[in-house]
Amino acid sequence: MLPSQSYSNISLFQPPAFLMVGIPELEAIHGWISIPFSAMYTAALTGNCLILLAVRRTPSLHQPMYYFLSMLALTDVGLTLSTLPTTLALLWFDHRLIGFNACLVQMFFLHSFSVVESSVLLAMSFDRFVAISNPLRYAAVLTNNVIIRIGLAIVTRASVSLFPVPFLLKRLNFCPGKIPLSHSFCFHADVMKRACADITVNILYGLYVVLSTVGIDSLLIGLSYTLILRTVMHLASPRERIRALNTCVSHTLAVMIFYIPVIGVSMIHHFGRHLPAIVHTLVAYVYLVVPPVLNPIIYSVKSKPIREAMLRMLMRQG
């Protein structure tokens, strides 16, 4: 490979397509691996769509808490659909090529939905804080107009933050030939490292996006739970304390299954370069596939109104 300085005299090269590797060292059994992946994608889409329909068709669920849950479910549907086409095409049909521009589009939506999910989890923590600290003004604070504005702000924030990323990649020079990717989808850190050029700007902007979105969100979520715990400790009755904390269990689990894999992906990309390729791949799949599968299960198990609404809807269909 030539030094990055020498590429200033070479015309810009963008590959017509990237070559997706899939799950390294397990290529021979991709057909079998497609079975659990298909099951997880089906569970994610079915569970989240059921939550959306249950909230829409049940007037008693037209409350701020369930509106935010609908945002989370809609985000999980988008995150699932971002990786489903290329992953299943590779596992089912061994279709490994993805066009350069298609790769950038997939990457934009994949990371945008990740930022949206982080922001929705922050909004849900604010919802729990208001509900516990000031229940009498809960409906007055979180009106429908406020919730709509929060939703628009979340989408705008993610779109504006991620919009420059594809263009920063298009300015890079890539090495000629079929360039392999480490996953069955386009991940920013993965695509960026395939360039035969100086990627300092891309690294710094990627770090800025992570810190200004997921980083800040995680800190604010931690702050909100600190305030929630302080409020709960001032409640007179132990039963009231348990009941208040119980309303946060579902959200706490959702935060954990999202942020723990996010931290794992970040740590591996920065410090785990010598780990086997399959470790990078599996952690990325956990980050992108597992939360959309588990969130509907968590909320249907822990939230009695959601569970009953979903059961009524399924019984009507039957």
LINKAZI-V369998 format. One line per field, one symbol per residue. ss: DSSP state (a for helix, b for strand, c for the rest). burial: # if it has 16 or more other C-alpha atoms within 10 Angstrom, else .. A space follows every 50 residues. Layout:
BEGIN
ss=???
burial=???
END
This chain:
BEGIN
ss=cccaaaaaacccccccbbbbccccccaaaaaaaaaaaaaaaaaaaaaaaa aaaaaaacaaaccaaaaaaaaaaaaaaaaaaaaaaaaaaaaaacccbbba aaaaaaaaaaaaaaaaaaaaaaaaaaaaaaaaacaaaaaaaccaaaaaaa aaaaaaaaaaaaaaaaaaaacccbccccbbbccccccaaaaaccbcccca aaaaaaaaaaaaaaaaaaaaaaaaaaaaaaaaaccccaaaaaaaaaccaa aaaaaaaaaaaaaaaaaaaaacccccaaaaaaaaaaaaaaaaaaaaaaaa aacaaaaaaaaaaaaaac
burial=......#......#..########.....#..##..##.##.###.#### ##.##.....#..#####################.###.###.#####.# #.##.############################....#..##....#..# #..##.###.##..##..#..####...##########..##.######. .#..##..##..##..##.##..##..##.##........#..#...#.# ##.##.###.##.##..#.........#.##.###############.## .#..###.##..#.....
END
